[in-house]
């Protein structure tokens, strides 16, 4: 008997930003695996069961969900934001790739969601209006030296950068180091957007020039967006400036 496994993105936290497809997937599932705060976002029925676990247990969680689906369960694995962006969809695929043959027969669905950088960008204006990339600053799954190389490459290539996992108690220094690296390759005037809990009641959006950006301006609930030399600010009286990256590059930048 083989069931199904659906990996669902819950969005950045505002219930209005959860898609109808995600809501339908939650309604149709019987068992839910995910990080405690994400499971707590769901209004589950009495017949729906939760299997919450701590952070940094992604692969163990994925394997447990697959084991239940292989026995015929209608399983849902939940992620914040989009499940394919530094989240559970990759962990589930990795578990299938390395797991028993029967896991490949499970019906797998991945339901997209609004990821943090999109929510933060929307609050700021349109900083992702031209080419951009997303980089996780966590070195739990890759060496910091690789992150440094990617920061330099992205800065030299003119990409707007969105930073996920910018800082934690175990990694209090890395965001500051990332800013130091970028200051060697980008003008100090480049705007940096600190978007904490975008769309939630405790939302905080802050915009500073790169020359003033510090690591302690963020926490793990923050997504950081770093512009380019092309990214512009539209100043407004009594309001936060609008940040946008033009759709066309100036000839001097090409």
N, C-alpha and C positions, 0 to 999 in steps of 0.2 A: 504494500500500500504506500503510495506517495502523495504527499500533500503539496502545499504551496508556501512560498516565502516571499513576502513583499517588504522591500526596504523603502521606508517612507521618510521624506523630508518634512519636518514640522514648520519650517520657516524660522525667522529670527526671534520669534517669541510672541509677537502680536497675533492673537487668534484670527484676525481679519486677513492676515497674510498667509494663512494655510490654504492650500488649493482645494478645490472641490474633489479632485481626484484623490488627494491624500485623505480627505474626510471619508470618502467612500471606501477606501482601503481599510481604514480603521474600523468602520462599521462592519465590514465583512470578515474581519479577523477574530480569532478566538484567544490567541496567546500573544503577549507583547514583551519583547526583549529590548532593553535600552538602559541608558544611563539614568540614574534616579531622577534628576530634574526634568528630563525629557518625558519620562513615563508619567510624572506628576502633572504634565500639561494636559493629559488626556482625560476626558470624562467617560470612563469606561462603564459598561453595563455590569450588572451582577454576574452575568455568565461569561464575562471576559476576564482573563487572568493576566496578571502582571508578573514579570520576571526581571526585576530591576537589579542592576549591578553598578559597581563603582567605575569611575573614570579609569582609562588606561587598561581596560579589560576587554578591548574590542574583539580580539581573536577568540578568546574564550567564550564571549557572548555569541559571536557568530556561529561557532561550532555547536553550542547548546541549541540555538535556534534551528540550525540545519538538522540536528538529530531529531528534534520534535517534528519538523516538517517531513522528514523521511518516514515517520511513523503515521503520516496521514493528517497532521495538524495544519490548520490555516494560521500560519505564523506571520507576525508583523515585527520587523526590526525598525525601531524609530531612531532618527537622528535629528539634531537641530539643523536649521538651515537647509542645505541641499545634501542628500546622502552621498552624492558622488564627489563632493568637494571636501577633502580631508576628513572624511566621515565613514559611516558604516558600510556603504556599498562596496568599497574596495576591500574591507576586511572580510565580508561575506564571499566575494569572488576569490580572494586568496584562500579562504578555508575550503571552498569547493575545489579549487585547483590542486590543493595538497591533500584533500580528504578522500574518503572511500568512493568507489565508483557510483554507488547508489545516490550520492548527493547530486550528481550531474543530471539525474532524472527528475529532480524536484523542479516544479514550475517556479521560475524566478522572475519577479517584477521589481523594477526600481522606479519609484514615483518621485519626480523632482520637486524641489522646494526653492523658496527664495533664500539665497545664501547671504551671509552677513555683509559681504562687500557690496552687494546690490542694494541692500537696505541702507547701508551707510552712504553710498554714493547718491541714492535718491534724496536723502536728507540734505546733502551738501550741494546738489545741483546735478552736474554731469561730468564728474572727474574721469569717468571711464569712457568718455566719448570718442576716444581714439584707442590705439593699441595698448593693451595692458596685460599684466600677468598676476598670478596669485602665488605667494610663497609662504609656506609655514616656517616660522622661526624656531620651531621645536627641533631639537637635535636628539629626540628620543629614538627616532627611526632612521636618521641619517646624520653623518658627521657635520659638525659646525663648519669645517673647512669647505664642504660642498655648498653650504648656505652662503658663505662669504663669496665664493666664485659666482654664484647665481645672482647675488646682489650687484656685483660689479658688472656682470654681463648685461643685466637688465637696465642698469643705469646708463651704460655706454650705448645700448641699443635704443634708448629713448622710450622705454616702456613705463607707463604708470604702474605702480606696484601696490598690491593689496597684501598686507601682512596678517596672516592668521596665527594663532597661538603666540602672541608677541612676547609674553612674559608670564612667569609663574614664580612661586616661592623657591622652586628648585633652579629656576633660570632667571634670576633678577637682573642680569647684566646684558643679556643678548640684544634686546631692543636698542639700548644705548650704543652698543658696539655697531649695530646695523646702521644707525644714524651717522656714526663717525665714518663708516665706510662710504656711505652715500655722499657725505659732505666733501669727500675727496674727488667726487666725479660730477656733482650737480651744484648749481648755484644755490647759495644760501636762501634765496628768495622763494624757492620751490615750496608750494603749499603742502602741508602735512595735515591730514584730517584724522582726528582721533574720534572714532564713533563707538561709544559704549552703549550697549543694550538698545540698539536702534529699534524704535517701534514699541518699546516697552515703557511702563510708567517711570522707570528710573533712567530713561534715556539721557545721555549727555553727549553733545557734539561740540568738538573744539577744533579750531583751525589755527595753526601757527606756521611760521616759515621754518624751513628745514634748519636754519641756523639756530633756532630757539628750541627745537624739538628735543625732548629728554625722555629717557626710558620710563621714568616714574610717572609719566602722564597717562600710562595705560595700565590695564590689568587684563586678566584672562577673558573678561567679557567684552574686550575692546577689539575692534578690527581697525587697523591703521591703513590709510591710503596715502601714498606718497606720489605727488605729481611729477611732472617733468618741467624742463625749461619752457615748454609750450603751454603748460597749464596756466589758466588765467583766473584772476579774482575779479568779480564785479562787486564793488563796494556799495553798500546801501545804508542810508541813515537810519540808525536805530534798529537795524536788523543784521543778522549774520550775513557775511558776504556769500555770493554764489560762486562756487568753484566749478570750472568746466575745462575740458580739454578739447580744443577746436578740432573739427572734422578734417581740416586740411592743414598740413604742415607748411610753415614758411620755407621758401627756397633756401634760406641761410642755414636751416637745420638739416637739410637733406644731404 
